[in-house]
Amino acid sequence: MNWDIVQGKWKQFKGSAKEKWGDLTDDELDQAAGQRDQLVGKIQEKYGVTKDEAEKQVDEWSSKL
């Protein structure tokens, strides 16, 4: 999915992101606000994964939206 769409409809997709990455808080998801780089960074921090792994997870998640 195009990230402009994700960003524009972030409030709708935030619940799905919360299901996928349950350790992320609502505040962290609000800070990301649909910005791909921000979300990748939050996943890296919280889950201790590489940037490449976090980007892969985000891409897989967004392709299912």
N, C-alpha and C positions, 0 to 999 in steps of 0.2 A: 504494500500500500504506500502511496505517496505520503511522505512525512508532512507535507503542508496540510493534508487532510487530517492526519493524526493530531497535529498541533491544533488545528481549528476545532476539532471535536474531542479534545483531551478529556474534558469532564466525562464524556461518554466512555472513553477508552480506559480511563483511570481505574475503574473497577476490574477490568480484565487484566491490567498490569498488576494490580494488587493480588489477584488470584495467582498470577504467574510468579511474582516475586513477593511472597507474603511477608518477608522480613523487612521490606521497605515500608516506612511509615507514611501516613497520609501527608505529613509535612514534606518529606523527601520527594514524594510524587508530585506534590504541588510545586515544589521548587523546580523540578524537571519541566513541568508545564508543557509536555509534549515535545520538548527539544531533545532530539536523538542523542546528541553528545552529552547532555546533562544526565539523561537516563542511563546511558552506558557508564558514565562515571559513578553514578550512585550504585549501580550493580557491582562494579569493580570494587568499590569500597566495602559494601555490605557483605558480599559473598567471597571476596578475596580471589577473584578470577582475573585472568589477563584481559587486556582491552579487546584482543581478537575474540576471545570467548564471549565476553559481554556483548560485543557487536553481533556475533553469531546468534546469541539468544534473542536479542532485540529484533534482528532480521527475521528469525523464525516466528517470533510472536506476531510481528506486524504483518507477516504474510498470511496469517490466519484470521486477521481482522476482517 
